[in-house]
């Protein structure tokens, strides 16, 4: 027997794909077209799309992605800034990026080897956690 529970905070509201900002819809159609959304929510400051396969994508109110959490698969390479791709390739050859968060300070990156990196706005590694 399979059970599915959707847990949401009091301020989260479930919406349809069509209710996402146009920019978010375009990005998801381009990079996650083969995935099936399990639930899409909106709260006061962002949109969250959770897929049946476990991936989670968060957007700001304008539809710009903030957080790409692909769990065990790779973040689409076209969404990763070139400087981060080059740094990861040089420093951790063979590793793939499975999570990428961006905010006003820079980027947080998680690799499939368990390493976590923090890049500043100039794409310099400022923190490494193994």
N, C-alpha and C positions, 0 to 999 in steps of 0.2 A: 504494500500500500504506500503510495507517494502522497506526502502532504506538503503543501506550500503555504508559508506564512509571509505576509507582507507587514513589516513593522515600519511605522512612520511616526515622526514627531507630530505634535499637535498642530504645528503651523505648516506642515507639508500637505499638499493637495495633489491627488492623482490627476494627470491630464493625458491627452492623446498626443501622438506624434505630431499631428498637424497644429497643435497649440504651442509647439516649441518655436522659438524665433527662427526666421528663415535661414540665417547663417548656420545655426545648429543643425537644422534639417539637412542642409546641403553637405555639411561636414560628415554627418552620420551616413548619408546616402553614398558618399564617396569612399569612406574608409571602413564602415561597419555594415555594408549592405547585405552581407551574408549572415548577419546576426539577427536574432529575434528578440525584440525588447520584452522583458518580463514586466517591468513597471517604469513609468515615467512620472516624476514628481516635480513640483515647483514649490518653493517657499519664498520668503521675503527677499532673498538675495541671489538665489541660483536655481538652476534646473539640474535634475539628476536623472540619468538614463541607466537602468540596470538591465543587463541582458541575461537570457537563460543560461548562457555559457559562463557567466560569472563576471564578465567585463563590466566596468562602471565608468561612465563619462559624465563629468560635471561641467556645466556652462554658467557663465555670468548672465545677468539679465539681458544683455545685448546679443547673446548667443555665441560669445567667444569661449572656447574651451579653457577650463581651469585645471582639470584633473583628468588624466587618462590612466586608468588602472586596468590593465589587461590580464592581471593575475598570473597566468602561466604562459601566455602567448606574448609575442613582441608587439610593442606599440608601433603603429604604422610609421615607417621610416620617413615618409613625406611630412609628418607632423613634428619631427624632431629637428630642432635647429642644427644647422651644419656644424657649428662649433662644438656642440655637445656630441654629435655623432663622431667627429674626428677625435675628440678627447677620449671618449670611451673606447674607441677602436685602438688608439695608441696605448692607453693605460691598462685596459682590460681586454686584450685581444680575445675574440671568440665569445665575449659576453653580449647579451642582448638586453635592451631596455624593456622592462615589463611594466614600469610605472613612471609617469612623468607629470609633475605638478608644476604650475607656474603661478607666480604672484608678483607683486610689485618689487620684491627683493631679488627675484631670480627664479631658479628652477631647482626642484628636488627630483632626483632620479633614483630609481631602484633597478638593480640589475638581476638577471636570472641566477647569478652566483651568490646572491644574498647581500652584496655590497650596496650601500646607499651613499649617494653623492649629493652635495649641494653646490650649485653654481650661482655666482652672483650675476648681476645684470650685464657684466662684461664677459660672461661665459668662462670665468676662472673658477676652478674648484676651490672652495673655501672650507669644505668639510667632507671627511670620508668616515663612514662607519661600517665596520664589518660585522 
